[in-house]
Amino acid sequence: MNALILFGLFALFVLLRVPIAIALAGSSIAVILINWGFSSFTLLPDILYASIAKFTLLAIPFFILAGVIMEYAGISRRLINFANVCVGHFKSGIILVTVITAIFFAAISGSGPATVAAIGGILIPALVKNGMRKESASALLASSGAIGIVIPPSIAMIVFAIVSGDQLNISIERLFLAGVIPGLLLGIGFIIAAIYARKRDLLNHVLPVNEVAATIETREKATPKEVFRAFREAIWGLLMPVIILGGIYGGIFTPTEAAVVAVFYGFFVGIFIYRDLKISQIYRILYESGVQTAVIMLIVSAASLFAYIITTEEIAKSIADSLLSISSNPIIILLLLNVILLIAGAFIDAISAFYIFVPILIPVILHFNIDPTVFGIFMTVNLAIGLFTPPVGINLYVACGIGNVKLHSISKAILPFLISAIVVLLLITYIPELSTFLPDLLNVR
């Protein structure tokens, strides 16, 4: 009965387009009132505060701040230029530029929507100029931006490590490293899907003749001097993920400390090296990162309350037992989990999904002795796909705003990218070595 009320109310709120944080908190409070009465409200401040008063969670606001700083510092423009110089002369060079730049920026921001916002304004017009419809170009940006929560550093993986806690005992460092190969595979899949979409668009003669001129043109192969010049401009941005990940795996600092280092590094590069970052912009930078952080922390606290109800009312155990009763074949169970997470990702954000589903799925994972690293990665990839899955995928809305296209139009154009991402997801799910190879090679536990 409690499970029906909890999930029923949550589903109703989502369908009514109530903000996710309010939907999570509202359905949880309803169950608390029914079972424990008004006197139990004294528990709420303790639960909500305890959910965000964790040292590890400090990495989230600092990684968000670092991403905003690097955007204002002009790093995205320099990364795009460097990628264009390296691969822009290929037949589908602009597609390669888009995906490579998304991967670069993902390794800085750790956020999907931030990646789309940072590079979309330059690359969507360039893709249109080179033969893609605005819908297809926007779909490529929306899907490529999802790599942001798979390639380290990843805010989503930090949350997963916190939520899974002592039950799985998996480190953020191992998850970061495990996301590298899956992230690159997603990039390859999106390149293939984009090449198909571009050929289809050209065959249908849909390129507008009066489209806004692109920032990047199809170009001749760059000379070594041009490559070196572009590399010299982009090197400070390229070094950022090297410093972050190198420091973490070298034992110099923790992921949380790495996020703080990234902020100071970003300010130094923006003010003293590139000189694109002005002191007058600092207030705006702090404001933007503060708003993003507040939204995430509100979701974390509401989702923690939801997870508390799931655990204390033994809802997680009941649902896990039901899943285990469906089949004893781990292949079938993993396929079922993917379907559940793909559907959930289309309606709720990754952070909420982790808090809702990790307590439910951990008993299933332990029962089948599935590697926690693989579980963390295929769950993250599932929720990354949700970022560009209609009707609620947030990357779609960001790309629609930048590309000036309608949601129903981009929803049709996103199909090839969804198919390629699901193929990669199945490979990650059933070939665990794709996730565990790098962590095991470097003996990161």
C-alpha positions as CSV (number, residue, x, y, z in Angstrom):
1,M,0.0,0.0,0.0
2,N,2.8,2.4,0.9
3,A,4.6,1.7,-2.4
4,L,1.4,2.4,-4.3
5,I,0.9,5.7,-2.6
6,L,4.5,6.7,-2.9
7,F,5.1,5.9,-6.5
8,G,1.5,6.7,-7.5
9,L,1.6,10.2,-6.2
10,F,5.1,10.7,-7.6
11,A,3.9,9.6,-11.1
12,L,0.9,11.9,-10.8
13,F,3.1,14.8,-9.9
14,V,5.4,14.1,-12.8
15,L,2.5,13.9,-15.3
16,L,1.3,17.2,-14.0
17,R,4.7,18.7,-14.7
18,V,5.4,19.5,-11.1
19,P,9.1,20.1,-10.5
20,I,10.9,16.9,-9.6
21,A,12.1,18.0,-6.2
22,I,8.6,19.0,-5.2
23,A,7.2,15.7,-6.6
24,L,9.7,13.7,-4.6
25,A,9.2,15.6,-1.4
26,G,5.4,15.8,-1.8
27,S,4.9,12.0,-2.3
28,S,7.3,11.3,0.6
29,I,5.5,13.6,3.0
30,A,2.1,12.1,2.1
31,V,3.4,8.6,3.1
32,I,4.9,10.1,6.3
33,L,1.5,11.7,7.2
34,I,-0.5,8.5,6.6
35,N,1.9,6.3,8.5
36,W,3.4,8.4,11.3
37,G,1.1,11.5,11.6
38,F,2.0,15.2,12.0
39,S,4.3,14.5,15.0
40,S,6.8,12.9,12.6
41,F,7.5,16.2,10.9
42,T,10.2,16.8,13.4
43,L,12.2,14.2,11.6
44,L,12.2,16.1,8.3
45,P,14.9,18.8,9.1
46,D,17.3,16.1,10.3
47,I,16.8,13.9,7.2
48,L,17.0,16.8,4.8
49,Y,20.1,18.3,6.4
50,A,21.9,15.0,6.8
51,S,21.4,14.3,3.1
52,I,23.4,17.3,1.9
53,A,25.8,17.8,4.9
54,K,28.4,15.5,3.3
55,F,32.0,16.5,2.5
56,T,32.0,14.5,-0.8
57,L,29.0,16.5,-2.1
58,L,31.1,19.6,-2.0
59,A,32.6,18.4,-5.2
60,I,29.3,19.2,-7.0
61,P,29.2,23.0,-6.5
62,F,32.9,23.3,-7.2
63,F,32.8,21.3,-10.4
64,I,29.8,23.4,-11.5
65,L,31.6,26.6,-10.7
66,A,34.7,25.4,-12.6
67,G,32.6,24.6,-15.7
68,V,31.0,28.1,-15.6
69,I,34.4,29.8,-15.2
70,M,35.9,27.9,-18.1
71,E,32.9,28.9,-20.3
72,Y,33.4,32.5,-19.5
73,A,37.1,32.2,-20.0
74,G,36.6,31.3,-23.6
75,I,37.8,27.7,-23.3
76,S,34.9,26.3,-25.3
77,R,35.7,28.5,-28.3
78,R,39.4,27.4,-28.2
79,L,38.6,23.8,-27.8
80,I,36.3,24.0,-30.9
81,N,39.0,25.7,-32.9
82,F,41.6,23.1,-31.9
83,A,39.3,20.2,-32.8
84,N,38.4,21.9,-36.1
85,V,42.1,22.4,-37.0
86,C,42.8,18.7,-36.3
87,V,39.8,17.0,-38.0
88,G,37.8,19.7,-39.8
89,H,39.3,18.8,-43.2
90,F,37.6,15.4,-43.2
91,K,34.4,14.8,-45.2
92,S,32.4,14.7,-42.0
93,G,34.8,16.9,-40.1
94,I,32.3,19.2,-38.5
95,I,30.6,16.1,-37.0
96,L,33.9,14.9,-35.6
97,V,34.5,18.5,-34.3
98,T,31.2,18.5,-32.5
99,V,31.6,15.1,-30.7
100,I,35.3,15.6,-29.9
101,T,34.6,19.1,-28.4
102,A,31.7,17.6,-26.4
103,I,34.1,15.0,-24.9
104,F,36.7,17.7,-24.1
105,F,34.2,20.0,-22.4
106,A,32.6,17.0,-20.6
107,A,36.0,16.4,-19.0
108,I,35.8,19.9,-17.6
109,S,32.1,20.5,-16.6
110,G,30.9,17.0,-15.6
111,S,27.4,18.2,-16.7
112,G,25.3,17.3,-19.8
113,P,23.2,20.5,-20.1
114,A,26.3,22.7,-19.5
115,T,28.1,21.0,-22.3
116,V,25.3,21.7,-24.8
117,A,25.0,25.3,-23.7
118,A,28.7,25.9,-23.9
119,I,29.3,24.7,-27.5
120,G,25.9,24.7,-29.1
121,G,25.8,28.3,-30.1
122,I,28.9,27.9,-32.3
123,L,28.4,24.4,-33.6
124,I,24.7,24.2,-34.5
125,P,25.0,26.9,-37.2
126,A,28.2,25.2,-38.4
127,L,26.5,21.8,-38.7
128,V,23.6,23.4,-40.6
129,K,26.0,25.1,-43.0
130,N,27.5,21.8,-43.7
131,G,24.4,19.9,-44.8
132,M,22.3,19.1,-41.7
133,R,18.8,20.3,-40.8
134,K,18.6,22.4,-37.7
135,E,16.7,19.6,-36.0
136,S,19.4,17.0,-36.8
137,A,22.2,19.4,-35.7
138,S,20.4,20.2,-32.5
139,A,19.8,16.4,-31.9
140,L,23.5,15.8,-32.3
141,L,24.4,18.5,-29.7
142,A,21.7,17.2,-27.3
143,S,23.0,13.6,-27.5
144,S,26.7,14.5,-27.5
145,G,26.2,16.7,-24.4
146,A,25.0,13.6,-22.5
147,I,28.6,12.3,-22.6
148,G,29.1,14.9,-19.9
149,I,27.9,12.7,-17.1
150,V,29.8,9.6,-18.4
151,I,33.3,11.0,-19.0
152,P,35.1,11.9,-15.8
153,P,34.7,14.0,-13.8
154,S,31.1,13.2,-13.5
155,I,28.6,14.8,-11.0
156,A,26.3,11.8,-11.5
157,M,29.0,9.3,-10.6
158,I,29.8,11.3,-7.4
159,V,26.1,11.0,-6.4
160,F,26.0,7.2,-7.3
161,A,29.1,6.6,-5.0
162,I,27.4,8.5,-2.2
163,V,24.0,6.8,-2.5
164,S,25.4,3.2,-2.9
165,G,27.6,3.9,0.2
166,D,28.9,1.0,2.2
167,Q,26.6,-1.5,0.5
168,L,28.7,-1.5,-2.7
169,N,31.8,0.2,-1.3
170,I,32.9,1.6,-4.7
171,S,35.2,4.6,-4.9
172,I,34.6,7.7,-7.0
173,E,38.1,7.3,-8.5
174,R,37.2,3.8,-9.8
175,L,33.9,5.0,-11.3
176,F,35.6,8.0,-13.0
177,L,38.1,5.7,-14.7
178,A,35.5,3.2,-15.6
179,G,33.5,5.8,-17.5
180,V,36.3,6.6,-20.0
181,I,35.8,3.7,-22.5
182,P,31.9,3.8,-22.3
183,G,32.0,7.6,-22.9
184,L,34.3,7.2,-26.0
185,L,32.0,4.4,-27.3
186,L,29.0,6.8,-27.0
187,G,31.0,9.4,-28.9
188,I,31.7,6.9,-31.8
189,G,28.1,5.9,-31.8
190,F,26.9,9.5,-32.1
191,I,29.4,10.1,-35.0
192,I,28.0,7.2,-36.9
193,A,24.4,8.3,-36.3
194,A,25.2,11.9,-37.3
195,I,26.8,10.8,-40.5
196,Y,23.7,8.9,-41.3
197,A,21.5,11.9,-40.4
198,R,23.6,14.2,-42.6
199,K,23.4,11.9,-45.6
200,R,19.6,11.7,-45.2
201,D,19.3,15.4,-44.9
202,L,21.4,16.0,-48.0
203,L,19.4,13.4,-50.0
204,N,16.2,15.1,-49.1
205,H,17.6,18.5,-50.1
206,V,16.7,20.2,-46.8
207,L,19.6,22.5,-46.4
208,P,18.2,26.1,-46.3
209,V,19.8,28.5,-48.7
210,N,19.5,31.5,-46.4
211,E,20.8,29.9,-43.2
212,V,22.9,32.0,-40.8
213,A,26.5,31.8,-41.7
214,A,28.4,29.3,-39.6
215,T,31.3,30.1,-37.4
216,I,33.3,27.2,-38.7
217,E,33.6,26.4,-42.4
218,T,34.7,23.2,-44.1
219,R,38.4,23.7,-44.5
220,E,41.6,22.5,-46.1
221,K,43.9,20.3,-44.1
222,A,45.7,22.5,-41.5
223,T,49.4,23.0,-41.7
224,P,51.6,21.9,-38.8
225,K,52.0,25.5,-37.9
226,E,48.3,26.0,-37.7
227,V,47.9,22.9,-35.6
228,F,50.6,24.1,-33.2
229,R,49.0,27.5,-32.9
230,A,45.6,26.1,-32.1
231,F,47.1,23.7,-29.7
232,R,49.0,26.5,-27.9
233,E,45.7,28.4,-27.5
234,A,43.8,25.4,-26.2
235,I,46.5,23.8,-24.1
236,W,45.4,25.5,-20.9
237,G,41.9,24.1,-21.3
238,L,43.2,20.6,-22.3
239,L,45.4,20.6,-19.2
240,M,42.4,21.0,-16.8
241,P,41.1,17.4,-16.9
242,V,44.7,16.2,-16.9
243,I,45.4,18.1,-13.7
244,I,42.1,17.0,-12.1
245,L,42.3,13.3,-13.0
246,G,46.1,13.1,-12.7
247,G,45.9,14.6,-9.2
248,I,43.2,12.2,-8.1
249,Y,44.9,9.0,-9.4
250,G,48.3,10.3,-8.3
251,G,47.0,10.4,-4.8
252,I,47.7,14.2,-4.6
253,F,44.1,15.1,-3.7
254,T,40.6,13.7,-3.4
255,P,37.8,14.2,-5.9
256,T,36.4,17.0,-3.7
257,E,39.7,18.7,-3.4
258,A,40.2,18.3,-7.2
259,A,37.1,20.3,-7.8
260,V,38.4,23.1,-5.7
261,V,41.7,23.0,-7.6
262,A,39.8,23.2,-10.8
263,V,38.1,26.4,-9.7
264,F,41.3,28.2,-8.8
265,Y,42.9,26.9,-12.0
266,G,40.0,28.2,-14.0
267,F,40.2,31.6,-12.4
268,F,44.0,31.8,-13.0
269,V,43.7,30.8,-16.7
270,G,40.7,33.0,-17.4
271,I,42.2,36.1,-15.8
272,F,45.9,35.9,-16.3
273,I,46.4,33.6,-19.3
274,Y,43.5,34.0,-21.7
275,R,42.4,37.4,-20.2
276,D,38.9,36.8,-21.4
277,L,37.6,36.6,-17.8
278,K,36.9,40.0,-16.2
279,I,36.7,40.8,-12.5
280,S,33.3,42.3,-13.2
281,Q,32.0,38.9,-14.4
282,I,32.8,37.1,-11.2
283,Y,29.4,38.1,-9.6
284,R,27.6,36.6,-12.7
285,I,29.7,33.5,-12.6
286,L,29.0,32.9,-8.8
287,Y,25.3,33.7,-9.4
288,E,24.9,31.1,-12.3
289,S,26.8,28.4,-10.5
290,G,24.9,29.1,-7.2
291,V,21.6,28.7,-9.0
292,Q,22.6,25.4,-10.6
293,T,24.0,24.2,-7.3
294,A,20.8,25.1,-5.4
295,V,18.7,23.2,-7.8
296,I,20.8,20.1,-7.5
297,M,21.0,20.3,-3.7
298,L,17.2,20.7,-3.5
299,I,16.8,17.6,-5.6
300,V,19.3,15.7,-3.5
301,S,17.6,16.5,-0.2
302,A,14.1,15.7,-1.6
303,A,15.4,12.5,-3.2
304,S,17.0,11.5,0.0
305,L,13.7,11.8,1.8
306,F,12.1,9.6,-0.9
307,A,14.9,7.1,-0.5
308,Y,14.5,7.1,3.3
309,I,10.8,6.2,2.9
310,I,11.7,3.4,0.4
311,T,14.2,1.9,2.9
312,T,12.3,2.3,6.2
313,E,9.0,1.0,4.8
314,E,10.9,-1.9,3.2
315,I,9.5,-0.9,-0.2
316,A,12.9,-1.5,-1.7
317,K,13.0,-5.0,-0.4
318,S,9.5,-5.8,-1.7
319,I,10.3,-4.5,-5.2
320,A,13.6,-6.3,-5.3
321,D,12.0,-9.6,-4.3
322,S,9.4,-9.0,-7.1
323,L,12.2,-8.5,-9.7
324,L,14.0,-11.6,-8.5
325,S,10.9,-13.6,-8.9
326,I,10.6,-12.8,-12.6
327,S,13.6,-14.7,-13.7
328,S,16.8,-16.4,-12.4
329,N,18.6,-15.6,-15.6
330,P,20.9,-12.5,-15.1
331,I,20.8,-11.7,-18.8
332,I,17.0,-11.3,-18.6
333,I,17.2,-9.3,-15.4
334,L,19.9,-6.9,-16.8
335,L,17.7,-6.4,-19.9
336,L,14.7,-5.6,-17.6
337,L,16.8,-3.2,-15.5
338,N,17.8,-1.4,-18.6
339,V,14.3,-1.0,-19.8
340,I,13.2,0.3,-16.4
341,L,16.0,2.8,-16.2
342,L,15.5,4.0,-19.8
343,I,11.9,4.7,-19.1
344,A,12.7,6.4,-15.8
345,G,15.4,8.5,-17.4
346,A,13.0,9.9,-19.9
347,F,11.0,11.5,-17.0
348,I,13.3,12.2,-14.1
349,D,16.9,13.5,-13.8
350,A,19.9,11.3,-13.0
351,I,20.3,12.5,-9.4
352,S,16.7,11.7,-8.5
353,A,16.9,8.4,-10.3
354,F,20.0,7.3,-8.3
355,Y,18.3,8.0,-5.0
356,I,15.1,6.2,-6.1
357,F,16.5,3.2,-7.8
358,V,19.9,2.4,-6.2
359,P,18.3,1.2,-2.9
360,I,15.9,-0.9,-4.9
361,L,18.4,-2.5,-7.3
362,I,21.3,-3.1,-4.9
363,P,19.8,-6.4,-3.6
364,V,19.3,-7.6,-7.2
365,I,22.8,-6.7,-8.1
366,L,24.2,-8.5,-5.1
367,H,22.0,-11.5,-5.7
368,F,23.4,-12.0,-9.2
369,N,27.0,-11.0,-8.1
370,I,27.1,-8.3,-10.7
371,D,30.2,-6.1,-10.5
372,P,29.3,-2.8,-8.7
373,T,31.5,-0.9,-11.2
374,V,29.5,-2.3,-14.2
375,F,26.3,-1.5,-12.3
376,G,27.3,2.1,-11.7
377,I,28.4,2.6,-15.3
378,F,25.4,1.0,-17.1
379,M,23.1,2.9,-14.7
380,T,24.9,6.2,-15.5
381,V,24.8,5.5,-19.3
382,N,21.0,4.7,-19.0
383,L,20.4,8.0,-17.3
384,A,22.7,9.8,-19.8
385,I,20.4,8.6,-22.5
386,G,17.5,10.0,-20.5
387,L,19.0,13.5,-20.9
388,F,18.1,13.4,-24.6
389,T,15.0,11.2,-24.5
390,P,11.6,12.9,-25.0
391,P,9.5,14.1,-23.4
392,V,11.5,15.5,-20.4
393,G,15.2,15.1,-21.5
394,I,16.7,18.4,-20.4
395,N,19.4,18.4,-23.1
396,L,16.6,18.5,-25.7
397,Y,15.2,21.7,-24.2
398,V,18.7,23.4,-24.1
399,A,19.4,22.4,-27.7
400,C,15.9,23.5,-28.8
401,G,16.5,26.9,-27.3
402,I,19.9,27.3,-29.0
403,G,18.9,25.8,-32.3
404,N,15.5,27.5,-32.4
405,V,13.6,24.3,-33.1
406,K,10.4,22.8,-31.7
407,L,10.5,19.9,-29.3
408,H,8.3,17.6,-31.6
409,S,10.8,18.2,-34.5
410,I,13.9,17.4,-32.5
411,S,12.1,14.4,-31.0
412,K,12.0,12.8,-34.5
413,A,15.5,13.8,-35.4
414,I,16.9,12.2,-32.1
415,L,15.9,8.7,-33.1
416,P,19.2,7.6,-34.8
417,F,21.2,8.9,-31.8
418,L,18.9,7.0,-29.4
419,I,19.4,3.8,-31.3
420,S,23.2,4.2,-31.4
421,A,23.3,5.0,-27.6
422,I,21.1,1.9,-26.8
423,V,23.5,-0.3,-28.8
424,V,26.4,1.0,-26.8
425,L,24.4,0.5,-23.6
426,L,23.9,-3.1,-24.4
427,L,27.6,-3.6,-25.1
428,I,28.5,-2.0,-21.7
429,T,25.9,-4.1,-19.9
430,Y,26.9,-7.5,-21.3
431,I,30.7,-6.9,-21.8
432,P,31.7,-5.8,-18.3
433,E,35.4,-5.5,-19.3
434,L,34.5,-2.3,-21.2
435,S,33.9,-0.7,-17.7
436,T,36.4,-2.6,-15.6
437,F,39.5,-2.7,-18.0
438,L,41.0,0.6,-17.1
439,P,40.4,0.6,-13.3
440,D,41.8,-3.0,-13.1
441,L,44.7,-2.1,-15.3
442,L,45.7,0.8,-13.0
443,N,44.7,-1.2,-9.9
444,V,42.2,1.5,-8.8
445,R,39.7,0.1,-6.2
